[in-house]
Amino acid sequence: MRITSTSCICPVLVCLCFVQRCYGAAHHGSIKVTRNQTKHIEGETEVHHRPKRGWVWNQFFVLEEHMGPDPQYVGKLHSNSDKGDGSVKYILTGEGAGTIFIIDDTTGDIHSTKSLDREQKTHYVLHAQAIDRRTNKPLEPESEFIIKVQDINDNAPKFTDGPYIVTVPEMSEMGTSVLQVTATDADDPTYGNSARVVYSILQGQPYFSVDPKTGVIRTALHNMDREAREHYSVVIQAKDMAGQVGGLSGSTTVNITLTDVNDNPPRFPQKHYQLYVPESAQVGSAVGKIKANDADTGPNADMKYTIINGDGSGVFSISTDKETREGILSLKKPLNYEKKKSYTLNIEGANTHLDFRFSHLGPFKDVTMLKVIVGDVDEPPLFTMPSYVMEVYENSKIGTPVGTVTAHDPDAANSLVRYFIDHNTEEDRYFTIDASTGTIKTAKIFDREETPWYNITVAASEIDNPGLVSHVPVGVRILDVNDNPPELARDYDVVVCENTKPGQVIQTITATDKDNSANGARFHFSLDEGLSLNPNFTLRNNEDNTASILTRRRRYSRTTQDIYYLPVLISDGGVPPLSSSSTLTIRVCACERDGRVRTCHAEAFLSSAGLSTGALIAILLCIVILLAIVVLFITLRRSKKEPLIISEEDVRENVVTYDDEGGGEEDTEAFDITALRNPSAAEELKYRRDVRPEVKPLSRHHPSSSLDSIDVQEFLKQRLAEADLDPSVPPYDSLQTYAYEGHRSEAGSISSLDSATTHSDQDYNYLGDWGPEFKKLAELYGEIEPERTT
């Protein structure tokens, strides 16, 4: 079957169709359908030779956007088996078959019923089949072919990213690249010039130009000045068909802004300025502003102001306001109209960010002259010092002089000055001041330990003009007097172990003194000399403001005395020295061997014997449990049900009655416990008559005559091995009890009958190694060395 295309209706496509047919004749003139493309016909077996007839390959074309009234003719299908009698039926399947593409099943003509758009779908894959109308059997193998949609120029170029916003520095060289724009055309770029785009500039000349092929926009003028014009709107056009007549076009707008460069130096509007400043202006305050203009913006307009010369360079300073770019003139020193009435300053303003490409445009700085006129003002009194610090001893009498402040009138009139204290706080009421001389005195008795420092404010005004007032801060330090005795730093909890040794440090004490270090930092500790020598404890002065409490005895007993009191005398190094007495409370406690305190309370008799409260509770609990078990056992024995068969005349087979637990009375092979107590009385093992033993007992290897010399322990081991290895030994679930105690204790007897020596002659230190059960006994008879360090 052949495929014949008659879609070359358009004259433009005649040559193309001719070339295509020639190409198909040269390469596909007799192409047969390959085997993997062949579908087996029903009732036919697979053959292994090429079919005699095949499809002649051809590719169909159909123009897009067809607007005619009749369906567009695409091509024709024809089979070699078609004799023209209508016996062959042509079937078309695949993409668009029956909807977009229809076929005359008799002639094989294919038509397109709809207008196609190549930009939506470029080609369609269909399948052709020729069958016999009478038998519905295929005459040809099914074949695949493609209908391509032929492109026409129906899409204009588009700028998908427009409009554009871009910047370029001012004063750039001609030809500087600004931006590259790109237009896209949806038409087929491989067919004709429908998608071949060229660029042109519609608006923006003569400032900018565009490359027709690449779309790169460049500057077209030298030295474009931002200060003259900053914004430009450029319109770029893209036209397909290589710009020929009849091509479609699209446009976009490019907004170009010139960015600033430092090409303009700063300039002061005037060459001379004059400023009035009163002499009462405060030091550090701003007294005036000055500004130089710069046509640039941003960092290019930043500048710095300096005073380059003049007689007021030491009195005034100038700084730059970063926001307004103004020069702020400030006062460094106080002005005095009576001494100097005017100052002359030369001020320079210079850019801080220079661009050396434009250095030829002149120096990027400017200078102006500023004259400062000092105004006369009636000033308040002036203190000789900005602040005062005075001192007075605590406990001084009321009216004691503390110090004197001095102020004078700075004006030429030199008026008299009156002093007073601002009573704004409570501290100001603790002092008085002489209005004429400025002498400050105490108004109360001060305690340094309560308040060591006072801050007051003294004011001064002219007698002729009381409204002009000046103030000065005055600090009064209260000096220390040794009026507080030392005392212990805290309440000490002193503990001594019962088994301590003589000379052991049990506590280190320190002291405090409310006075300062000059009157209370050197402490001396001692025991009260008025008392007799303490036989229990002593005190050692460590010469570092601490003291140590030491023991003087070997042992202490809580039962004899559990608390001791030790008076301690503490004195300071002040002038005159002061002292105080404090009493330490020392408790006697029971300690572990490592020195840790176990208890400090007196214990009962049982507790001294080694039984704690917890142990007593555990013993009582065990007794209660044992009593409960006995009661439960008796109750169960009484409530035990009688057996179902109790008659001795019951002759049922395989029923045995037992009156006790374990093997029962019928078990004649029970173990004789007496053999354990007398090994020589052991008899030869007997075996059950109803069970044949499978394992021979071990005892048959030893004759009975050897039992006289065997050890009880060895005998038990033999019996244990026989019981483990012989499965026939009854009872199988009973507990075998062996009454062998083993060897004697290695510790020996602890009976008091063997204790013939006294405590001083016998060493009982080994009792501490016997475990926690002998801990109390070790404390009573032994000397456990405590390791605790206080």
Helices and strands as residue ranges (DSSP letters): E 2-4, G 11-13, H 14-28, G 35-37, E 60-63, E 72-78, E 88-94, E 101-103, E 109-112, E 123-132, E 143-150, E 164-169, E 177-180, E 198-203, E 208-210, E 216-219, E 231-239, G 241-243, E 249-259, E 272-278, E 286-290, G 298-301, E 303-310, E 316-320, E 327-331, E 342-351, G 356-361, E 365-375, E 382-383, E 388-393, E 401-404, E 407-408, E 417-421, G 426-430, E 431-433, E 439-442, E 453-462, E 469-479, E 487-488, E 494-497, E 505-512, H 517-520, E 524-527, E 537-541, E 546-551, E 563-571, E 579-591, E 597-599, H 605-608, H 613-638, H 674-677, G 679-681, G 698-701, G 704-708, H 712-725, G 752-754, G 765-769, G 772-774, H 775-781
